[in-house]
Amino acid sequence: MLFWIVAALLTLAASLAVMLPLSVKNRQADIARDHDIEVYRDQLGELDKDAARGLIGPAEAEEARAEIGRRILKLAGTKDGGGADRPARLPRVVGAAAVLAVPIVGWGLYAELGSPLLPGQPLNARLQADPAENTMEELVARAEAHLSSNPEDGRGWDVLAPIYLRTGRSEDSAAAYRNAIRLLGGSADRLAGLGEALSYGAGGVVTAEAQDAFKQALAAQPDHPKSRFYLASGLAQEGKLQEAAAAWQALLGGLPADSPWRGPVQEAITEANRRSAAVQKPAGPVPTQEEMDAAASMTADDRTAMIEQMVSGLDAKLRENPKDVEGWMRLVRSYVVLGKADQAREALGRGLAALDSGSEDGKRLTSLAASLGLASTE
């Protein structure tokens, strides 16, 4: 009953909020009309006084009196609801009728098609019902209520973690997996689930923390398909496309025919091969055998100088073609190998600016930098 009283009051308030401006306009129009009539009556009085003093002739006075009388009659007629005011009043009447029709029709349809006699279903009552009758949201709420009072229930965290992940709550999923690992131990499935949640939370990038989780899962179960798949994805994100394709191919060879991983792995191999074919070759000509032999006989300083020259050539090429993500990854990695961390960070900043840090290529470059110990914010 309380619901219906509140609903009725809200409907009345909404209707009045719409109708009030219409009634205000009508009252304002009536006030203005009464004021004009009083003005015309005062003019009649002044006209009689002027005629009595001889300031205006009888004929002119009669004509003016007739004109003022016609104006008074016209205003009086509109006040009574007829004449010229009828077209102006019509939109207000239609608007008021429409406002009143909305709640009347709405309540009538609800009484006919809805379920006004259905009792309320508070959340606590629904959580006490048979779990088979609960929705996914209610099941999650039931589990959360249980874990809030039993935080050491590792089985509960283990069940809730993948549900969080499927519903897009990656941070909650990672926290639930950590609790399950802490209470139940680090099985391959739990560790791989943690790595997957961390990757989802990073926008699909297999971060260093996620890689550690997948490696721990493989230590517990060397043939774990999820962990092998994501570690290969990490190689692809670092630009090691051939290594990633080889890892996926090895995984595919050991999967059963009915494994759900076969489809994703085959798609990943196809994409890696496509990207490998599209990768641009490094700047400069391919070194001949004589040049490689000469490089092998160089001193360490001369060899370093030659490498720095090649890196400088790659840097110059990227300034002309800044959309080459593979080139930026090679450049950042080369500077790190040469021990030039500052130049590596500078190249990373230029690469992210050119590729857009939020794009897929930008995420690949960010992931590589993280694996090399560089932070994009630096």
N, C-alpha and C positions, 0 to 999 in steps of 0.2 A: 504493500500500500504506500509506503514511503516513497518508493520509486515513482509511482504514478503521480503523487502529489508534486514531487520535484519536477517531473517531466512536464506536468501541466503548467506549473509556474514559469518554467523556462520558456515554454511555447508562448505563453501570454506575454512575457517580457519581450521576446523577440518580435511578436506581432505589434506590440505597442511601440517598440523602437522604430518600426517602419512606418506605422500609421501616424505617429505623433507629428512629423513634419507636414503631413497633408492637412491635419486639422489646424496646425499653427498657421499655415498659409490661408485657410478659410477665415480664421478669426482676424488675421491682418487685413484681408480684403474687406471684411465687414466694417472694421474700424475706419479704414480709408474711405469707404462709401458713405458712412454716417457723417464723417467730417466734411466731405464735399457737399452733402445735402445741407448741413448747417451753414456753410459758406454761401450757397445759393439763396438760402432764406435771409441771411443778413443782407445780401445784395438786393433782394426784393424790398426789404425795409428801407435801405438807403435810397432806392429808386423812388419809393413813395414820398420820402422826405424831399428829394430834389424836385419832384413834380409839384409838391405843395408850395415850395418856395419859388417856383417858376423858372428853375434852372434848366428844365428840359420840357419840350413841348408835349402836349397830350398824345399826339400820334407816335412820337418817338418813344414816349414812356410806355404806351400800350404795346408797341412792338418789342421793346426790351423785356417787358413783363412776360410776354408770351414765350420768348426764347428761354428765359430763366425757368419758366414753368415747365417747358418741354424737357429741359435738362433734369429738373427735379423728378419729374414723372419717370424719365428713363432710368435714373439711379434707383428710384423706389421699386421699379419693375424688376431690376436685376437682383435686388435684395430679396424679393419674394420668390426667386427661383426661375424666372422666365427671361426671355429676351437674349441679349448679347452675351450674358455670362454663362449661358448653358454650354457652349462649346468648350470654354475654359474649365468648367467644372467636370466635364465628362472624363478627362484623364485621371482626375483624382478619384472619381467614383470607381473607375475600372481598377486603379491601383489598390484601393481599399478592398475591393472584392477579391482581387488576386491574393492579397495578403491573408485574408480570412480563409480563402479556399485551400491554401497550402496545408495548414494544420488539420483542417477538417478532412481533406482527402487523404492526407498522410495517416492520420489516426484510423480512418475507416479502412484503408488498405491493410494496415498492420493488424487490426482486429480480425480481418477476413483471411489474410495470408500468413500472418506471423504466428507467434506462440506466446500470447500475453499471459497465459496461465502456467507457463513453464517455470518451475521454481529456480531461485538463484543457485549458482554453483561457485561458492568461494574457493579460493586456491587451496586452502587447507583441507577442505572436504574432498576436492578432486585428488589431492595427493594421498588421501587415505583410501581411495577407491582401488579397484583391481588394476594393477599395472598394465594389463592387456588392453584396458579401455583408455589409457592415457595417450596423449599426443607426444611427439618427440620433445617439445618444449616442457611439457609437464613431467616427463621422465627425467630430463636434465634437472629441473627444479627439485624433483624428489631426491635425486642423487646428491645435489648440492646441499640440500637441507640435511641429509644424512651425514655427509662429510664435514659439515660445519660443526656438528656435535661429536663426530668420530674421525678426527683428522688423521689418526694412525691406521685407518683402514686401507691398507695398500691395495687390496682387491678392488675397492671402490674407485680409487684413483686410476687403476689400470683399466677399468671399464669406461670411465668417463673421458680419459685422454683422447682416444680416437674419435669419440663423438664430438668433442670440442673441435677437433681438426676438420671433420666433415662439415661442420656448420660454420667454418671460417674463423673460429676463435683460436688462432694459432698461438698467441701468447699464453692463453689459459691452457691450451693443450700441452705446450712445453712445460709449464709449471706442474701439470698433472703427471706427465711422464717422469719428471724429476722426483716427485713424491713417490711414485710407484717404484722407481729404481732404488730410491733410498730405503723403502720399506720391504720390497720383495726381491731386490737384487737386479743386476743389469743383464737381463736376457737379450738375445739378439733382436727380438721383435720390439722390446721396449727401447733399446738404444737406437734402433733404426727409426722408430716412431719419433723419438726426441729429435734426431737429425732432420727428419722430414718436417716437423713442426718449426724448427729453427729456420729451415730453408724457406718455408712458406712465409714466415714472418719477415724474412729479408727480401720479399718480392720474387722468390724463385731462385735466388742466388745461393749456391751451396757454400756457406761461409766456412771459415776455418774451424769454428766451434762445431758446426754440423759435420764437417769432415772427420773431426775427432770422434764424434758419436758413431758415425758409420764405420770407422776403422775399429772401434771397440766392439761393434756388433759383429764384424767379420772375424775378430779374434775369438769371439764366442761361437760363431758358426761361419766357417770359411765360405760356404756356398750360398750365403744369404742373398737372395736376388735383389731385394730393395736396396740394400747397402751397396752392392756392386753397381747397380744402375745409377745411383746418385753420385757415387765417387767418379764414375765415368762422366757424368754430367759436369762435375767440377772440373775435370780435365778439359772438356769442351769449352767451358766458360773461361778458362785460362788461355785459350787459343791452341791447345794441344789436340787438334781435331783428329789427327791420325791415331794418336794414342787412345783417344776416347773411342773412336770407331773400333779399334782392335779390342778394347776392353768390353765394349758392348757385344762384339762378335763372339768373343769367348764366353760371355754370359749366355748368349743365345744358343750356343752349341750345347750347353748343359741343361737347358730348360726342358721340362716335359712338354709334350705336344699340346696338352690342355692348359698350360700355365697362362694365367692372365697377364703375365709380363711379356709374352712374346710380341704382342702388337706394339706396345710402347717401345720395346727395344728395337724392333725392325724399323719403326718410324725414326728413331733417334739415329740409327746407322745411316739411313737414307739422307737425313738432314745433314749429318756430319760430312758425308761424302760430297754432297752438293756444295757445302760451304768450303770444303777443302779445294774443290775445283775452281771456286771463285776467288780464292785468296791470291792476291797479287804477289808476284815474285819480289824479293828484296832488290833495293836499288843497286845499280851497277852491274857489270857483266859477271857471268859465272867464272870463278877462278879456274885457270888451267892447272894441269898436273904439275907443270914446272913452277907455277906460282905457289901452289900448296907446298911443294918440296922446299922452295925458297923460304916460305914462312916457317916451316919446321926447323930450318937451320938458323933462323934469326935469334938474336938475343931476346931476353924477356922484355927489355925496354923497347926494342924495335917492334916486337910482336904487339905489345900494348899500343904503340903508336899507330900501327896499321889498323888494329881493331877500332881505336878511337876515330881514325879517319873514316872507316866504314860506318860507324855510328853517326858521325857528323853528316855523312851523305844521306843516311836514312832520316835524320832530323830535318835536313833541308828538303827532302822529298815530301815529308809530312807537312811542312809549311805550305807547300804547293797543293797538296792533296790531303786536307785534314780529316777527311771522312774515312780513312783507311784504319779500321779498328785493329786489324792484325798488325799493321805497322806500328801503331801506338803501343801495343802489347810487347812487340819486339824491342822497341826503343826503351820502354820503362825497364824491362828485364835486363837489357844490355847495360844501362847505367848502373843498375844494382850490382851486376856482376863485376863491373869496373870499380865498384866501391864509391861511386859518385851519387850518394843518397840525395843531396840537394838538387842535382840536375834531374834525378829520377822523379822527385816530387814536383819539380817545375814542369817536366814533361807530362806527368800525370794530370796536373792542373790544366795544361793546355789541351790534353786529349779529352778530358771530361767536358771542357768548354766547347770543344768542336763537335763532340758526339752527343752532347746532352746527357748529363749524369743519370737522368731518369729513364733513358731509352734502354733497349736490350743491349746494344753495344756498350753503352756507358756502364751498365751493371757488370758486363763481362770484364771491362777494364778495372772497375772498382774491386771486383773479386780477385783479379790477378794481383792488384796492389796489396790487398789484405794478406794474400798468401805470401807475398814477398816482405811483409812487415811494414808496408807503407800505409798511411791513413789518408784518405782522400781529403779530409778536412785540413791536413797539413799543407 
